[in-house]
Amino acid sequence: MKEYKDYYSDFRLNKDAVTKKLKMKAGAPQDHDYNFNDENFKQAFLNICRYSVSNEQQNLKVLYKKIHTLGLILFGINLEFIKGSYYLPYIYYLFKDTVKFKKIKVVNSNIIFENVTFEKLSEEKLNGIPITTLLLNILSDQKKNKFISNKRNEDLWNLINKLNEKIQLSQPQQLQPQQLQPQLFQSQINPIFNITKQNSNNKYNYYRCEEPSLEVKINPDGNIFFGYDEYLFSKAKDNSYKLYYKYSYRNRNFFELKKQNETFEEKQIDINKIPTYDILRLYYAIKGLKNKQELEQKLQTRINILKQNISKTGEVFIKLDHSNFEKEKKEIRNLNATENTKKITSSEYKNFGKVKKRKITEKTYIFFGAKLKQNGSRNFSSYFMYVCFREDNNVFYYEKADINKKIPLYEFPYIYPLEDLISFILLRRLITNDSTFADIIYKEADARIKFLKTNKFAEKMLIKEFPENYSYGSRNILYKSISLLPVSSQKII
């Protein structure tokens, strides 16, 4: 066997030859999985994939490495000690877009890579949570993994996407058909908390949300539940976690569920007080359904009023600067409007978003998201805080405060601005009768908001279970010294 130094020299100078070494010798190379037990590959693995031990805590440890074109995610709880160094026990990689796992086994101080199934691997848990789900949560945490936005890590994103799909497909009974479509890590992570037990102590148990990314639930009895509120979350006496929808439509009336401390209360609510995003989601969920014509008409009346706050034109601009973020002033003509109409059209400025085109490139930019008041109002600000745009099939955004930093929309951290963006796109489609307006941006924003809502509840569960691991910063929840990821210069590079 070659010394590692010589092999690595070959590795750099003759990449095609090295790639062939990683394939099985029998049959057509492109039709067979990588040969991890090739001695040259083992030697490269031992030198490249060492793990730097920083502590001995029982947590899931993750390391990303690449051996030529093969991207590897190494992970596990307990470390393997091999020839004087530590290594993580599991490897996740892709072969022809197929999710594959290997387990490192030590025999007489030598390593052997054995196949391990996703199902078997998911049986290994940490604090009751499958390590496959924890792995995905760690990899998708942008607060730790800033490197993900780097173009050179597209290979890593592909690994994350496929793992997400695998986890979704492993529990098809919890998913809606449209959620099974593969996409660029845009769809939700499955809930990792226990929501299966009934809570007999809560008389509003019928508001329960078993899938946070399902924003409208229509029951067989005709009752409808919808709307998001991160505070409608509780831990029951049986130690199970419950999520609840914000609104319901029953007996031709709308109701709102509120929680103070751990006490729930339901009150009837006027349709005009329900946020635009929730109205639109409900409208598209019931549109055309039998026995829902009356509700559809109610929603259509409300939507016709909301259209008045949407810019119909797409102005042209040359240079992107702060002035482009200013909202369009609306003309208030109907002085005899009803009180309810005034409440939802009383803003001096157009709400939700606006569209502009760059003169030279003719690229479309959508400005969205405004500063929130403490009471949750999004109408008072005279400017937008973000702008998004498409480049081929990718979507990016700028913040008003830093228009030189281009960020992928799949990293967008806030829920309410995305609700405004989606509301703007849907309302403008209704105004212009263009059902494909900003379609790629819409799909990216739609998937991101579903992920954020699901992840928010998973985060809340983890905080409840392990409060010592978390502390609150000025804007986000931050980890304390105890973390799912150990502090290490080699944790992910």
N, C-alpha and C positions, 0 to 999 in steps of 0.2 A: 504494500500500500504506500502511496506517495506521502511524503511529509505534508502537513497542512499548508506550509508556506508555498511549496511548489504547486499544490492543488489550487490554492487561492490565486496564484499567478495565472494559471490556466483559466480560472474562473473569470478573470477580468479580460484576458486577451482573446479567449476563444469561447464566447458565450454560447454559440450554437452547439459546440461540442459538449459543453457542460449541461445544456438543456437536455440533450439526448441521454446523458448519464442519469438524469433524474427520471427517465421513463423506463418502463419495463422492457426487457429485451425481446420478449416474445411478441409476435404479431406486429401490426402497424402501431407505431409509437403514439400517434395522436388518438388512438382508440382505447388506451389503457392508462390507468392511474399512475401517479408518480411513484417511483421506487424509493421510498424513504430508507429502506434497509441497504441501499448501496453504500459501500464503505466510504467512498469519497464524500457522499452527502452527509453521512454520520459525522465525519471529521469536521466538515464545515459547520454543521449544526452545533457541535460541542464548543467550537470556538466563537461562533457568532451569537448564540442564543443563551449565553450564561445569564443568570439572574442575580442581581446585586441585592443581597439581603439587608433590609433596613430595620426590620423588627420581626417579632415572632407572633404577632397577633393572628387570631383566626379570622381571616378575611379572604376575599377573592382577589387574587393578584393577577395582573394582566401585563403582557408584553407584546409589542408588535415588531416583527422583524421581516426582512425580505431577503431571500437567497436567490439572487438573479431575478427572474420574472415571477418567482413563486412567493406570494405574500402569505405570511404565517401569523396567526394570533395565538400566542401561548398563554395558558391560563391555568388556574387551579388554586386550591386552598393550601395543601401540604406540598412542600418542595421535595424533589428528588436530589440526593447527593451523589454525584457521579464524578469520579476522577478528580476530586478536590474542589469541585464547583457545584453550585446549586442550579437546578433547572425546574421549570414548571411542568406538571405532569401531563397536561393535555395540549393538543394542537388542533386548531381549527383552520381549514383552508378550503379552497374551491378547486374542483376539477370540472371543467366545461360547465361552469355555473351550477354545479351540484355541491351541496353542503357536505363536507367530509370532516371526520374527526379521527385523530390518532391518540393513543395512550402510550406514554413512554414506560417501558418495563425494563428493569435492570436485572440482567442475568450474568452472574460472575463478573461484576463491574463493567459489563458491556451493555449498551442500550439496544433494545429492540422496539420498533414501532409497530404496535398492534392496532387494528381497526376497532373502533368503538362506535356504537350506534347513538344517534341523537336521543332516542328513547331511554337507553341505558344511562347515558350521561345525565339526562334530566332527573334521574332518580336521586342523584347526589345533590343534597340541599345544604344551604347555610341558613340557619334560623328559620327553617321551614320553606325557604324560597329556592326553587331550582337554580343551579349555578348557571344554566344556559340563559335564564331570564336576567339574572344579575349581570352576566357578561354583557348582554345587550344594553342594559341600563347604563353600565359603566362606559361602554364605547360611545354611547350617544349623548353623554353629558358634555355639552360644549363648554361648560365652566371649567372643566379640567382639560378637555381635549381641544385646545385652540388650533392644534396642528391640522385638524380635520378639514378646515377651510382651504388648506394649501393644495394647489392643483396637483402637486406631485403625489398626493395621497388618494387619488381617485381609486387606486387598487384597494386601499383600506375601506373606502366608502362602499365599494362593491361587496366586500366581505360583510360589512354591517348590514347592507340591504338584504342580502341573501339569508343571513341569520334571522333577521326580522321576519322575512317571509316564512321561514321554516317554523319559527315559534308560532306564528299565526295559524299555519296549516295544521299544526299539531293539535289545535283545539278548535276545529271547525264549527262545533256546536255553539260557540260564543260569537261567531262572526256573521256579518251580513254578506251576501254574495259580492257586493261591490267592494268589500274590504279585502277580497282575496286577490285583487289585481296587483301584479308586481309593479313597484314604483320605487323611485330613488329615495329609500329610507324616509318615505313621507307618511306611511301609514302608522297606526298606533302600536305601541307596545301593549301586550295583554296585561290586564290588571294582575298584580302579584299579591293581592290581599284577599282575604277570605270574605266573599260576599254571598256565600251559598246558604247560610243559615237564616231562617226567618226570625224577625224580632217582634215577638208578641207584645212587648212593652210599648211599642210605638204604634198608635192608631193610624198614623199616616204612612204605614208601611207600603201602601199601594203606590207611593211616589218613588219607590226604589228604582235606582238606575244600575243595572247589572253590567252595562257596557258603556263607559264614559264617552266613547267616540260616537255612539248612536245618539244623535241629538234630538230626535223625535221618536217616541215609542207609541204606537197605536195598538191598543189592547183589543182582543177579540170582542169584548163587550162594547167597543166603540169609544171608550174613554181614551183621551190623548194626553201624553205627558211630554214636556219639552223644556228647554232652557237650562242654562249653566249657572251655577253659583258654587264657587269653591268652598264656601263655608257650610254648605249643606252636606256635611260629612261627619260621621260620628262612629265611635266605637261602642258596641253594645255590651251588655253584661256578659254575654256568652263569648266575648273576645273576638267577635266577627266585626268586620268593618262594613258600613253601609254608606252608599251614595244616594242622593235624592235629586230628582228633577225639580226645577224651580217653579214651573207652571203646569197647570192642567186645564183641559177643556172638557167639562162634563155637564150634562143637562143644559146645554146651550149657554153656559156661562164659563168665564175664565176665573181661575183661582191661583193664588200665589202661596207658596210654602215658605215660611221664615223660621229661623232658629235663633233663639237667644239662650246662651249657655248651652244646655243640652235639652232645652224644651222646644218642641215644634209647635207651630201655630199656622193655621190655614185661613186665608181671608179671600173673599171675592175681589177681583181686580178689574178695572176698566181696560179695555183693549188698547186704548191710547197710551197707557202707562207701561206697556210691554215693550222692551227694546226692539229696535228695527231688525236687528240680526235674527232674533228669535221669531219675529213675525214672518220674515222671509223664509226661514228654514221650515216653519210650520206650513206656510203656503205651498211650497214646492213638495212637501211630503204628502199633502192631502189632495193636491190639485188633480181633478179628474176622477177622484174616487166616488163610488156610489154612496149615497146617503151623507155626503159631506158638502153638498152644494150650498147649504145655508152658511156653513163656516167659511167656505171658499169666498162667498160674496162679502162676508164681514171683513175678511183679510184683504180682499181686493179694494174695498173702500178705503181702508187704512193705507194701503200701498199707494193708491192714487194721490193721497195727500203727501206721502213721503217723496214721491217723484219731484215735487216742487223744490226740494232741497238738493237736487242733483244737477251738476253742470252738464248741459247738452253738447257743448262744443269742445273741440280739441284744439286748444291754442298752440301756436308755434313759438318756439324759443330757440335761441342760439347758444347761450351759455347757461349752464346750470348754476344758479346762485340762490341766495336766500330769498330773493324776491319771488322766485318761482313757487315757493312754498306757501305764499299768501292765499288765503281762501277767497273765492269769488263772493262779492256781496250780493245778496238776493234782494229782489224788489218785493216789498210787501204792499200788495194792492188791495187785497180783500179785507177791508176794515170791518166788514159785517160778518166775518167768519164766526162760527160757533166757538164757545170757550174751549172745547176739546181740540178743535182744529188749531186754535192759537197756541195751545200748549206745545204742540209738536211741530209748529212752523214758526215759532217766535224768535228763532235765532236770526241775528243780523247777517250771518254768513252761511254760505252753502256748507253742508255737513258731509261727512263720510269720505269724500274723495273728489279728485278732479283728474282729467287726463290732458296731457300736452305732448306735442311731438317736437323732436329736435329737427331743426331746419335742414341740416346737412345730411344726416343719416336717416331721417324720417323714422327714427326709432320712437316707439310710444313709451311714455313715462306716466305712471299712475302715482299721484300724491295722496297720502292717506295718513290716518292716525293723528289725533290731536291730544293735547295735554288734558288730563282729567282733573276735575275739581274733586274735593274730598267727598262730595255727595254722589260722585259717579257721573256727573254731567260731562258730556263730550261736546257740547254745542257752543261754549262761550269763547273758545280760542279763535283767533283770527288767522291762524296759519296751521299748516300740517307739519308733522314732525318727521315723516319718512317719505321716500319715493322708491318705487320698484320698477324694474324693467326686465325685458327678456333679451337674452343673447343665445341664439339658436334654440335649444331646448332647455336651457338653464335660466334660472331667475335669480336676480340679485337685487339688493336694496342699498340705499345710502341713508344715513341719518342726517337730519338738517344741520346738526352741530358738527358733522364731519363728512362733507360731501366728497372727500377724496378717498375714503375707505370703502371699497366695494365688498359687500358681504353676501354670501348665498342666502336666499330667503329661507332655506331649510335650517338656518341657524337663528332665525328670528325668535326672540325670547319672550314676547308679550302676547297675551291672548286678545285683549280688547282692540288694539290697533288692527289685528288681523280680522276681527269681526267687522270693523269699519271698512276694510279693504274688500272683503267679500260682499258686504252690503252694497257698496258702491258699484261693483261689477254687476251684481244681479239687478239692481235698479236701473243701471244704464242699459242693460240688455232689454229690459222691459220698455224703456223709453224709445230706443232706436230699433227694436225688433231684430237686433243682431244677436242671435243665440250663441255665437262663438266668440264674442268680444272677450279679449284677454284670457282665452281658454287655458293656455299653459300656466299663466300666472294664477288663475283661479284654482286649478288643480293643485298647484304647489301650496298655495295658501290654505286650501281646504284640508289637505293632508297634514300640514304643519299644525293647524289649530286643533285637529283631532288628537294628534300626538301630544300636544301641550296639555290638553285637558286630561287625557289619560295619565300622563306622567305626573301632573300636579297631584292627583289623588294618590298615586303610588308613592310620591314623595311624602305626602301627609301621613300615610300609613307608616313609612319608615321612621318619620319623626316621632310618631306616637310610640313605636316599638323601641326605638333607640334614641331617646332625646339627648343622651350624653354625647352623641356623635354630631350634633348640629348646634350652630349658633346663628344668630341673626345679624346680618350686616345692614348697611344703610338701604340697599335695594334688593338684595337677594339672600336666600338662605345659604350659609356657608358651612363647610365641614369644620369641625374642630380637629384636634390632633389625631383623634381616632377616626379613621376613614376606611371606606371600602377599598381604596387604593393606597398602598403603602408609599411613604415618602422615599423616593429612590430616583437617582439620576438616570436609571435605565427603565423606569416603569413603562413608558411608551415613547418611542422616538420615531 
